[in-house]
Amino acid sequence: MLHSFFYVMWYDIRSYITNLSTLATVCLFYLSIIIVIPFGLDGNSTVISQSSTGFIWIAFVLCALLCIEKQFSQDIHTDILDILSLRYSLALICFSKAIAVWVAILLPLILFTPLSAILLHLPFSQLYPLLISLLVGSPAIAFIITLGGALSLTHNRGSLLVAILCLPLCIPVLIFGVTAASVSIYGYDNNTSGLKLLFALDLLAVALLPWASGEILRIELENK
C-alpha cells in the first residue's frame, strides 16, 4: 500500500514539474492580489500591517482553489484515471493527489510568503507564526482541492462553480489560520490553540475527504 501511495504521488508531482503553467499561474495570481491590496487601502501602512496576516491567508486560499480544475482533468481525458483505478483504490488515489498538490503547489506558494510580508509591511515578529500556520493549515486545503477536483468532473463548465462551493469548506481553516498567525495580537495561548484546531482540521480532512472524493470519482467513472 505504501508503494502504491508513493507511486501515484510521484506521478502527480512529476506532472506538475514537467508542466509549470499551473504553479506559475497560482504564484502570479497570489502576488497580484498582494500587490493590489495596498492600493485599495490608499497605502495606509498601519491598516495594511495590522490586517496583513488576514490578507495573506485569504490570498493563499483563493489561489489554492485555482488548482481544482487541474486535479483530475488530464487524468480523466487520457484514461489514466481508469488505469490507476484498476490497480489502486480511489480513496488512495485521492489521498496521494492531495499530498502531491500540497508538495508541488502549496509549499512553493508558501515560499512567497516572506515577499508578501514585505509588500504588506508585516512585522518580522509575525512572519514565523504566519509561516507555521500556513504549513499546518495547508494540508486541509489540499484535501479540499482534491474534493473539488472530483466534483468538477461532474460539471462540464462548473470548475468556477465548484471553487465557489468549496470556499465555505476553507472558512474554518482560514479563521483558525489567521488566529494562529496573529500571535503578537492575540497572545501565545491563542496561537497554540489555533494551531491545535488547524491540526484537528487536517486530521478530519485526512479521515473524510479522500473517501468522499473517491466515491465521487467512482460515480463519474461508472457514468463515463
Salt bridges, closest charged atoms under 4 A:
ASP12 OD1 - LYS97 NZ 2.74
ASP75 OD2 - LYS97 NZ 2.40
ASP79 OD1 - LYS224 NZ 2.68
ASP82 OD1 - LYS224 NZ 2.93
GLU215 OE1 - ARG218 NH2 2.86
GLU222 OE2 - ARG218 NH1 3.05
